[in-house]
């Protein structure tokens, strides 16, 4: 922009590109003159293994970089992402939610080192479970304590309740769904909430009849619902909190083993009601559900009911400083690193055959001198001569025959002995003239 020239922008760029290529080729030719290699001699192992090893390492690095980066980002530099709130709901499919309860603060207990060691001892004989536990540290595991009594009254109209009793009495299968919602720190993950659900169905008439009797106030004792509550949950940075099925292992039916290793826990449900003493006789009593986990090993093997306990395994999340890379995910990194690098490598080696006549030049001294002459006349202000020399350079690249003549290596000229009566005592160097015909 601040240089006086008669060339257009495209011609300027073309000249600079030609000069850059010619300069690189001249450097290579000078290095070949200083370090010549005799013809017919094989390449040294240092050169082969050096160049080949670097290329192989670069290709392997490009292929494995996204996998290693995503793995180390969370295992080594990851940040613990403990839940702030855990909500659990239990409902009979198609009807009002029976049980709703949330746990926060003191009811979310991180594992201690002793509790973690005890957990690993329980699964010491199960390789799949141990492999799963090896990915977590004690601070990544949280014990969620859920109170037995629902936080909300069971709000159902008398008409819907009668319809529910009638439909359950005639049903052959009862579907009960346990759902959970886990809230995390908004400053660590983009998706604040992670949720999931687990549905179990019962076909035995005993369970169905007991539920119907409880809804009609004909039964006060709790109803046992087998395998209703999953013991372990796993959360990631996404929106889904899955069941940690890796911890589902085979075990004996002894009460102690069931308490330790059973994955889907039995639960007891009971409809609690309370009617104030001074309330009118026609008024409805307040009702809510009580859900407890059944522990067969307590009370000297007779079993007992306790508050629900869930174990949440939280995957580490990437730190905020590297969140812009981790946000693309493994697929995004592969597309941006592997695919882009492969495209550049392919384009570099794709057109080699078409560039042989412009890159495999025996001697570029004359072409290099022509480029420097163009720069020289531009500095002198001879813009018309600049255009003429550039046209000469363009003709040179358009004519392969002329390019061969101009880049041909000339044998060194023989030295001439100066005549004895020479005043200067120095021999004149021969002048080489090459026509562009």
C-alpha positions in Angstrom: 0.0 0.0 0.0 2.9 2.3 0.7 5.1 1.0 -2.2 5.0 2.5 -5.7 4.4 -0.2 -8.3 2.8 -0.7 -11.6 1.6 -4.3 -10.8 -1.9 -5.1 -9.7 -2.7 -6.9 -6.4 -2.9 -10.3 -8.1 0.3 -9.8 -10.0 2.0 -8.6 -6.8 0.9 -11.7 -4.9 2.0 -13.9 -7.9 5.5 -12.3 -7.9 5.9 -12.7 -4.1 4.9 -16.4 -4.3 7.3 -17.1 -7.2 10.1 -15.4 -5.3 9.4 -17.3 -2.1 9.4 -20.7 -4.0 12.6 -19.8 -5.9 14.4 -18.7 -2.7 13.5 -22.0 -1.0 14.8 -24.0 -3.9 18.0 -22.0 -4.1 18.6 -22.7 -0.4 18.1 -26.4 -1.0 20.5 -26.4 -3.9 23.1 -24.6 -1.9 22.8 -27.2 0.8 23.1 -30.0 -1.7 26.3 -28.4 -3.0 27.8 -28.2 0.5 26.7 -31.7 1.4 26.6 -33.8 -1.8 25.5 -37.4 -1.8 27.1 -39.7 -4.3 24.6 -41.3 -6.7 23.4 -44.9 -6.1 24.0 -44.8 -2.4 21.2 -45.7 -0.1 19.8 -43.3 2.5 21.3 -43.5 6.0 19.3 -45.1 8.7 19.5 -41.9 10.8 17.7 -40.1 8.0 15.1 -42.8 7.3 14.2 -43.5 10.9 14.4 -39.8 11.9 12.0 -38.6 9.2 9.9 -41.7 9.2 9.7 -41.8 13.0 8.7 -38.2 13.2 5.9 -38.7 10.6 4.7 -41.9 12.3 4.7 -40.2 15.7 2.8 -37.2 14.3 0.1 -39.5 12.7 -0.4 -41.5 15.9 -0.5 -38.3 17.9 -3.2 -36.9 15.7 -5.3 -40.1 16.0 -5.0 -40.5 19.7 -4.9 -36.8 20.8 -8.7 -36.4 21.2 -9.1 -39.7 23.2 -6.1 -38.9 25.5 -7.1 -35.3 25.9 -10.7 -36.1 26.9 -9.6 -38.9 29.2 -6.9 -36.9 31.0 -9.0 -33.8 31.1 -11.5 -35.4 33.5 -9.4 -37.9 35.3 -6.4 -35.7 36.0 -7.6 -32.1 35.7 -11.3 -32.7 36.3 -13.3 -30.9 38.9 -15.6 -32.7 41.4 -19.2 -32.1 40.5 -21.2 -33.0 43.6 -25.0 -32.7 43.5 -26.8 -29.9 45.3 -30.3 -31.4 45.3 -31.7 -34.9 44.7 -35.4 -35.4 44.2 -37.1 -38.8 44.1 -40.7 -39.5 42.9 -42.6 -42.7 42.9 -45.8 -43.1 40.9 -48.2 -45.7 39.6 -48.3 -45.2 35.9 -51.4 -43.3 34.8 -52.2 -41.9 38.2 -51.2 -39.2 40.6 -47.7 -39.3 42.0 -47.6 -41.2 45.3 -44.3 -40.1 46.8 -42.2 -37.0 46.4 -39.1 -36.1 48.5 -35.9 -34.0 48.1 -32.6 -34.1 49.8 -30.2 -31.2 50.3 -27.2 -30.1 52.3 -26.7 -32.4 55.4 -28.6 -35.2 53.7 -26.0 -35.3 50.9 -23.0 -37.0 52.5 -19.8 -37.3 50.5 -17.9 -40.6 51.0 -15.0 -40.7 53.4 -11.8 -42.7 52.7 -13.0 -45.3 55.2 -16.4 -45.6 53.5 -14.7 -45.9 50.1 -12.4 -48.6 51.3 -15.4 -50.5 52.7 -17.2 -50.2 49.4 -14.3 -51.5 47.4 -14.0 -54.5 49.8 -17.6 -55.4 49.2 -17.0 -55.6 45.4 -13.4 -57.0 45.6 -14.4 -60.3 44.0 -16.3 -58.6 41.1 -14.0 -57.3 38.4 -16.6 -55.3 36.5 -17.6 -53.4 39.6 -14.0 -52.8 40.6 -13.2 -51.4 37.2 -16.2 -49.0 37.6 -15.2 -47.9 41.1 -11.6 -47.3 40.0 -12.8 -44.3 38.0 -14.0 -42.5 41.1 -12.4 -41.0 44.2 -14.2 -40.7 47.6 -15.1 -37.0 46.9 -16.9 -38.1 43.7 -19.3 -40.4 45.5 -22.3 -39.0 47.5 -24.6 -40.9 49.8 -28.1 -39.5 49.4 -30.4 -39.9 52.4 -34.1 -39.6 51.6 -36.7 -39.2 54.4 -39.4 -41.8 54.4 -42.4 -39.4 54.6 -43.5 -37.6 51.5 -42.9 -33.8 51.4 -46.4 -33.2 49.9 -49.8 -34.5 50.8 -51.4 -36.9 48.4 -53.8 -34.7 46.5 -56.3 -36.8 44.6 -60.0 -36.2 44.3 -62.5 -38.8 45.6 -63.7 -39.5 42.0 -60.2 -40.2 40.7 -59.5 -42.3 43.8 -62.5 -44.4 43.2 -61.6 -44.8 39.5 -58.1 -45.8 40.5 -59.3 -48.4 42.9 -61.6 -49.8 40.3 -59.0 -49.9 37.6 -56.3 -51.4 39.8 -58.7 -54.2 41.0 -59.2 -55.3 37.4 -55.7 -54.8 36.2 -53.4 -57.8 35.5 -50.2 -55.8 35.6 -49.3 -52.8 37.7 -46.4 -50.5 36.5 -44.7 -48.4 39.1 -42.0 -45.9 38.1 -39.3 -44.4 40.2 -37.8 -41.2 38.8 -35.1 -38.9 40.1 -33.8 -35.5 39.3 -30.3 -34.3 40.3 -29.3 -30.7 40.3 -25.6 -29.6 40.0 -23.6 -26.4 40.3 -24.4 -24.1 37.4 -20.9 -22.7 37.3 -19.4 -26.2 36.6 -21.8 -27.7 34.0 -24.0 -26.3 31.3 -26.8 -28.8 32.1 -27.9 -28.0 35.6 -30.4 -30.9 35.9 -29.9 -34.6 35.2 -32.8 -36.9 35.4 -33.7 -40.6 34.9 -36.3 -43.2 35.7 -36.7 -46.9 36.3 -40.0 -48.8 35.8 -40.9 -52.1 37.4 -44.1 -54.1 36.9 -45.9 -56.5 39.2 -48.2 -59.3 37.9 -48.9 -61.1 41.2 -52.4 -60.6 42.5 -51.2 -60.4 46.1 -49.4 -57.1 45.5 -52.3 -55.8 43.6 -54.9 -56.7 46.2 -52.8 -55.2 49.0 -52.5 -51.9 47.2 -56.3 -51.9 46.6 -56.9 -52.6 50.2 -54.6 -49.8 51.3 -56.4 -47.3 49.0 -59.8 -48.3 50.5 -58.4 -48.1 54.1 -58.9 -51.8 54.6 -55.2 -52.4 55.2 -52.8 -50.5 57.6 -49.7 -52.7 57.2 -47.0 -51.6 54.7 -47.0 -53.3 51.2 -43.8 -54.9 50.0 -42.7 -53.8 46.5 -39.7 -55.9 45.3 -36.8 -54.4 43.4 -38.4 -50.9 43.3 -35.4 -48.7 44.2 -32.0 -48.8 42.3 -29.2 -48.4 44.7 -26.6 -46.6 42.6 -26.9 -43.8 40.1 -24.3 -42.3 37.7 -24.3 -38.7 36.5 -22.2 -37.1 33.7 -22.1 -33.6 32.4 -25.1 -34.3 30.3 -28.8 -34.3 31.1 -29.2 -38.0 31.9 -28.6 -39.7 35.2 -28.3 -43.4 34.5 -28.4 -46.4 36.7 -24.9 -47.7 37.5 -25.5 -51.2 36.2 -21.8 -52.0 36.5 -22.5 -52.5 40.2 -25.2 -55.1 39.6 -23.4 -58.3 40.6 -24.5 -61.8 41.6 -24.8 -62.6 45.3 -26.3 -65.1 47.6 -29.7 -64.8 49.3 -28.3 -64.4 52.8 -29.6 -61.3 54.4 -26.1 -59.9 55.0 -25.2 -60.3 51.3 -28.5 -58.8 50.2 -27.9 -55.7 52.4 -24.5 -55.2 50.9 -24.7 -56.2 47.3 -28.3 -56.1 46.2 -28.6 -53.5 43.5 -32.4 -53.2 43.2 -33.7 -52.8 46.7 -37.1 -53.8 48.0 -39.3 -51.1 49.4 -42.3 -50.9 51.6 -45.1 -48.4 51.0 -47.8 -47.3 53.4 -50.6 -44.7 53.1 -50.5 -42.5 56.3 -53.5 -40.5 57.3 -54.0 -37.9 60.0 -57.3 -36.3 61.0 -57.3 -33.5 63.6 -59.2 -34.3 66.8 -61.4 -31.1 66.5 -62.1 -31.7 62.8 -65.7 -32.3 61.7 -66.6 -36.0 61.2 -67.4 -35.4 57.5 -64.0 -33.8 56.7 -61.4 -35.8 54.9 -58.2 -36.8 56.7 -54.8 -35.5 55.4 -53.0 -38.4 53.6 -49.4 -38.9 52.5 -47.3 -41.9 51.5 -44.5 -43.4 53.5 -41.8 -45.2 51.5 -39.0 -47.1 53.2 -36.2 -49.4 52.1 -36.4 -52.9 53.3 -33.2 -54.3 55.0 -33.5 -58.1 55.5 -30.4 -58.3 57.6 -31.3 -56.0 60.4 -33.3 -56.8 63.6 -31.5 -60.1 64.0 -32.3 -61.3 60.5 -36.1 -60.6 60.8 -35.7 -57.5 58.6 -36.7 -53.9 59.1 -37.6 -50.7 57.2 -35.3 -47.7 57.0 -35.1 -44.4 55.2 -34.1 -44.6 51.5 -30.4 -44.4 50.7 -29.0 -43.8 47.2 -25.4 -43.7 46.1 -24.7 -41.2 43.4 -21.4 -41.5 41.4 -20.5 -38.2 39.8 -18.2 -37.9 36.9 -15.6 -35.2 37.0 -16.2 -32.2 34.7 -13.6 -30.2 32.8 -12.2 -27.0 34.4 -13.5 -23.7 33.1 -10.2 -22.8 31.6 -10.4 -25.8 29.2 -14.2 -25.8 28.9 -14.1 -24.4 25.4 -12.3 -27.5 24.2 -14.2 -30.0 26.2 -17.5 -28.5 25.1 -17.0 -29.9 21.6 -16.8 -33.4 22.9 -14.9 -36.3 21.4 -16.7 -36.1 18.0 -16.0 -32.4 17.7 -12.3 -32.8 18.5 -12.0 -35.6 16.0 -13.6 -33.4 13.3 -11.5 -30.4 14.2 -8.2 -32.1 14.7 -8.0 -35.4 12.8 -10.2 -34.5 9.8 -8.7 -31.0 9.3 -5.1 -32.3 9.7 -5.8 -35.2 7.3 -7.2 -32.7 4.8 -4.1 -30.5 4.9 -1.8 -33.6 4.6 -3.8 -34.9 1.7 -3.7 -31.5 -0.1 0.0 -31.3 0.5 0.8 -34.6 -1.3 -2.1 -34.6 -3.8 -0.7 -32.3 -6.5 3.0 -33.3 -6.4 3.0 -34.7 -10.0 1.6 -31.4 -11.4 4.2 -29.3 -9.6 7.3 -31.2 -10.8 8.1 -28.8 -13.7 8.1 -25.8 -11.3 9.9 -27.4 -8.3 12.4 -29.8 -9.7 14.6 -27.1 -11.3 18.4 -28.0 -11.6 19.5 -24.3 -11.2 17.4 -21.3 -10.2 20.1 -18.7 -10.3 18.8 -17.0 -13.4 15.2 -16.9 -12.3 16.3 -15.7 -8.9 18.3 -12.9 -10.5 15.3 -11.9 -12.6 13.1 -11.6 -9.5 15.7 -9.4 -7.8 16.0 -7.3 -10.9 12.2 -6.6 -10.7 12.6 -5.5 -7.1 15.6 -3.3 -8.1 13.9 -1.4 -10.9 10.8 -0.9 -8.7 13.0 0.8 -6.1 14.6 2.9 -8.9 11.1 4.1 -10.1 11.4 2.4 -13.5 7.8 1.1 -13.4 7.6 0.5 -17.1 10.7 -1.7 -17.0 9.1 -3.4 -13.9 6.1 -4.4 -16.0 8.3 -5.7 -18.8 10.5 -7.8 -16.5 7.3 -9.2 -14.9 5.9 -10.1 -18.3 9.2 -11.8 -19.0 8.9 -13.8 -15.8 5.3 -14.8 -16.6 6.3 -15.9 -20.1 9.1 -18.0 -18.5 6.5 -19.9 -16.4 4.2 -20.3 -19.3 6.9 -21.8 -21.6 8.3 -25.1 -20.3 10.9 -25.1 -23.1 12.2 -21.7 -22.1 12.1 -22.7 -18.4 14.3 -25.7 -19.2 16.9 -23.5 -21.0 16.9 -21.0 -18.2 17.3 -23.6 -15.4 19.8 -25.7 -17.1 23.1 -26.1 -15.2 26.0 -24.7 -17.2 29.4 -26.2 -16.9 31.9 -24.0 -15.1 33.8 -21.8 -17.6 37.5 -22.5 -18.0 39.9 -20.1 -16.4 41.9 -18.0 -18.9 45.4 -16.9 -18.1 45.8 -13.2 -18.4 48.3 -11.9 -21.0 51.7 -10.9 -19.6 51.3 -7.3 -20.8 48.0 -6.9 -19.0 47.9 -3.7 -17.0 45.3 -4.8 -14.4 46.6 -8.3 -14.1 43.1 -9.7 -13.7 41.3 -11.9 -16.2 37.8 -10.8 -17.4 35.1 -13.2 -16.5 33.0 -14.6 -19.4 29.6 -13.1 -19.8 26.8 -15.6 -20.3 24.0 -14.6 -22.5 20.7 -16.6 -22.6 18.0 -15.7 -25.1 14.3 -16.2 -24.4 13.5 -17.3 -27.9 
